[in-house]
Amino acid sequence: MFRIKAFKSALLALVLTLLAVAPIQAGAQTKGSVDKAEAAQEQAYQDLLAANEAVGQAISDLERIDDQLQELNYTIRILDRKINEFDDQVEDLQANARDLVVEAYTNSGAGLVTAAFSAGSIQDLLTSRSLIGEAAERDVASLDLLTAVNRENDRLKAEIAEKRAEVEALQEEQQVLVERLSNEREKADRIYAEAHDKYKDAVARYEAELKRKAEAEARRKREEAARQRAANNASGAASSSAAAGAPATVSAGLACPVAGTTWFTDTWGAPRSGGRTHHGVDMMAATGTPLVAMDAGRIRMNWHYAGGRQVYVYADNGYFYYYAHLSAYPSGLSNGQRVSKGQVIGYVGSTGNASVPHLHLGMGPRSGVYINPYPTVRSVC
């Protein structure tokens, strides 16, 4: 009996001891787990920020290359036009020069024959001293002009060759950047998916930070527009209103125009070739990615040398949505057709003045004034 009591007493003492010790041990384990979890949350948050920064930098670099390519292609078009004009002028001047040769030969005979045998080329003949001597009383100015035009034409052709070489080099760099952007985007998506599964607080903090940055950028642009408005009066007010985009009530319920993975930044008002500014948002995506109507309405299909294959959606909400650089339309789509929200109306491409596949999206009220689409696609994509 004593042994049983002693055993019970010993067991009770052990239990009390364990109860006294257990909370201390449990508390220590919980604190360590909390610290470890907090560290993991913080690391996940930093990884999300870094991934987002890498994607943003890749987009920025790609847009820089795209701006340079657009500027070069614009310059090449101008040079091509000048060369064609000079070619036409040379043709006319050579016709005049041939008439002059015939006239000089008719009037002078042997002197011109001697000049013809001694000339190394028709150009040498047309500008030779013998011919000029024969033509002194006729049209020497046209021969001088022919020489000057040919010289300038040669200079332009050399310049356009240099510009085309620059384009080739930039296109190679662009391909590297496109691959880099794709890799960074895949990495960012993977990091986000892992964080979303494991670190809800980190994701919420990250998304709040993105929203804060977007609001800060919008505020900066409003302040900048206000300063411009103060300097430019009415023109500044119009610019400020356009840069602010559509009201939130208009954006609510719209479909994202790109039905797939896309990356974009706010480039409204950025300089473009020919002294233009960017009146839209460039949404990067793979060739062939479906594009859908942001709202129900009627469409207009079009082609333009700059925008390439295009489609306009004149929506029931009183706004139009402009899609440019499409690779193709879906089978059966027709001009003037009515489409529903979310219906496929085209596919991402690079037709027109575009160096990489992307959607150039423009939008505005039906009055035809373009406004910044970035706030809208930021909220719906």
Phi, psi and omega in degrees: 000319179296319181296321179296314179298318180297319180296316179297319179297317180295319179296318179297317180298321179294317179298316179298322178296315180296320178295323180290325183276323187306314181300324180295314180295316180298319179297319180294318179294319180296317180297319178295319179296319179297314180299317180294318179296318179295320178296319178295319177299314181296318179295319178298319178298314180296322178296319178297315179298315181296319179295318179296320179296319180296317177296315179301319179293320179297318178297316180300315179296320179293321178293324177298314178297318180297319177299317180295319179294319178298319179296316179295316180296325176296315179298319180297320177298318179296315180296318177302316180296318179295318180297318178297320178295317179293322178300317178296319180294319178298318180300317178295316181294322178292324176297317177297320181295321178298320177298322180293321178298314180300315181295316180295320179295317181299320184275331190243335174062254192301324182300320181285325177299317177299318179296322182295319180290329183274344182284141180280337182203170178298325179295318178297321180295315184294334183248012181289157179297326181298313181293317179299323177297318180292332187256014187303328181266005188246268190220056179298326182301322181292327177291319176298319180294321178300317178298315181295318181294317178298320180296315180293323179296319177297320179296317179296321179292324176293321180293318182291329176295320177296317180297320180292326176294322176297319179298315180299317180295318180292324179295324176295316178297324180296319179299321177296318181292323178298317178295319179297317179298317179299316180295317180294324180292317178298319178297315180297318178298319180294316179297319180295317181297318179295317180294323181295327180283325190250329190231075183301319182295320179295319179295316179298318178294319179297313180295324176295323179293318177299318179297318179298316180296319179297318179294321179296319179294318178297319178296319179298318181292323178295318180295320178295318178296324178296321178295320177295322179297320179297326182277326188248003178056239189298321181295323178294322180296319179295318179297318181297316181296318180293319182293332182289339179083190182280152175300153181301329181295330179285321183287333184301129176087358179284159175267146173295131185293335181258114181270065181173187180293131180214154180225136182203157174226172181276105179244020179302130178083359179295145181294144177229170183301152178073019179079011180278170170236159185281120181248060180177194175228134179266117182254105183290136178196163181290147176305134179091354177298132182296143174245135185237157177293130180289334178208166179288147178168195179255151183248157171227124180263147187203165172227140179214145184299330180271312183275351180065219178284128189228161169212137176253138172247114176266098193277161180292342181277005177091006179244157172249152179231125187250122181248126183235161176073024182297146175276329183194165171257156174289152179300134176093350179287136182226155181298133179085357182293148174270134181236157178261161177300132180088356179285139180292127181236002179173183181223144182301140178205200180217035179288158181077211183274068180223138183257342177225154178296127177191164172260122167269114181254127172241157178203164177175172175294161185297350176294343176102359180276124180284142175231166184292118180279348188303310180303326181290308182291334177296327183273339186247350183253000000 
